[in-house]
Amino acid sequence: MPRKGSTTQRGYGREHQLIRDRLLRLHHEGTPCVRCGEPMYTWQRLQAGHAELSASEGGRAERLEHAECNEEAGRLKAAMLRRRAALPEW
């Protein structure tokens, strides 16, 4: 499914990329991923993740995560928001 908007429009523009670059420079090989607990290495796909708010909600990336873990968290959050939007108003 294609994503809507550019990386900048989705909150992953230049600032986000600079944060990811900084996090990678500070990264210690083998540091555990906060989502799965498995070690992270720079040869793996790593992404700058958000603790609470997503980039589109104004959150700021603050940690490295496995790309798979970060993307799965995004899918779960999107599914939760879709379910919440489908609930009837009381």
Secondary structure, DSSP 8 states (H G I E B T S, - for coil): ---SS-TTTTT-SHHHHHHHHHHHHH--TT-B-TTT--B--TTS-EEEE-SSS-GGGT----EEEEHHHHHHHHHHHHHHHHHHHHS---
